[in-house]
Amino acid sequence: MVIENGEVLTLVDDEGVEQEVEVMGSLDLENQHYIAVAYLDELEEEENGKEDLDVFFLQVNENDELSVIENDEVFEKVSSAFEAALEER
C-alpha cells in the first residue's frame, strides 16, 4: 500500500483513542519515507478560520507502519526537508 497525499488515516494513541489525520505531503530522505499529517478536525476548523493548523511528521516503515520520529536530529532534518519542499512549490 502506498500512502497518498490527501489520504485520511486513523491513528491510535497510547490510550487507545482514535484520531483521523489527513496526509498533507510525503518525501524520501536518506532512504526513509516520511509523511506530514494534520488532524482532520483541525483541518476543518482551519478552513473555517477558527484554528491554526498543527502539522506533524511520521516515519513510514517497510510495511507501511507509521511511527513517531523520536530522534531530535532526524526530526529537524525531516522538518527542514518538508519546509524546503513547500518553498519550491
For each residue, the residues with C-beta under 8 A, 3 or more apart:
1: 64
2: 64
3: 7 9 23 26 35 60 64
4: 7 23
5: 23 24 25 26
6: 22 23
7: 3 4 22 23
8: 20 21 22 23 40
9: 3 20 21 22 23 37 66
10: 18 19 20 21
11: 18 19 20 21 66
12: 16 17 18 19
13: 16 17 19
14:
15:
16: 12 13
17: 12 13
18: 10 11 12
19: 10 11 12 13 39 40
20: 8 9 10 11 39 40 41
21: 8 9 10 11 37 38 39 40
22: 6 7 8 9 37 38 40 43
23: 3 4 5 6 7 8 9 26 35 36 37
24: 5 35 36 37 38 55
25: 5 35 36 82 85 86
26: 3 5 23 33 34 35 36 60
27: 33 34 78 81 82 85
28: 31 32 33 34
29: 32 34 77 78 81
30: 77
31: 28
32: 28 29 59 60
33: 26 27 28 59 60
34: 26 27 28 29 57 58 59 60 69 78 81 82
35: 3 23 24 25 26 57 58 60 66
36: 23 24 25 26 55 56 57 82
37: 9 21 22 23 24 55 56 57 58
38: 21 22 24 42 43 53 54 55 56
39: 19 20 21 42 43 54
40: 8 19 20 21 22 43 44
41: 20 44 45
42: 38 39 45 46 51 53 54
43: 22 38 39 40 46 47 53
44: 40 41 47 48
45: 41 42 48 50 51
46: 42 43 49 50 51 52 53
47: 43 44
48: 44 45
49: 46
50: 45 46
51: 42 45 46
52: 46
53: 38 42 43 46
54: 38 39 42
55: 24 36 37 38
56: 36 37 38
57: 34 35 36 37 69 75 78 79 82
58: 34 35 37 66 67 68 69
59: 32 33 34 66 67 68 69
60: 3 26 32 33 34 35 64 65 66
61: 64 65 66 67
62: 65
63:
64: 1 2 3 60 61
65: 60 61 62
66: 9 11 35 58 59 60 61
67: 58 59 61
68: 58 59
69: 34 57 58 59 74 75 78
70:
71: 74 75
72: 75 76
73: 76 77
74: 69 71 77 78
75: 57 69 71 72 78 79
76: 72 73 79 80
77: 29 30 73 74 80 81
78: 27 29 34 57 69 74 75 81 82
79: 57 75 76 82 83
80: 76 77 83 84
81: 27 29 34 77 78 84 85
82: 25 27 34 36 57 78 79 85 86
83: 79 80 86 87
84: 80 81 87 88
85: 25 27 81 82 88 89
86: 25 82 83 89
87: 83 84
88: 84 85
89: 85 86
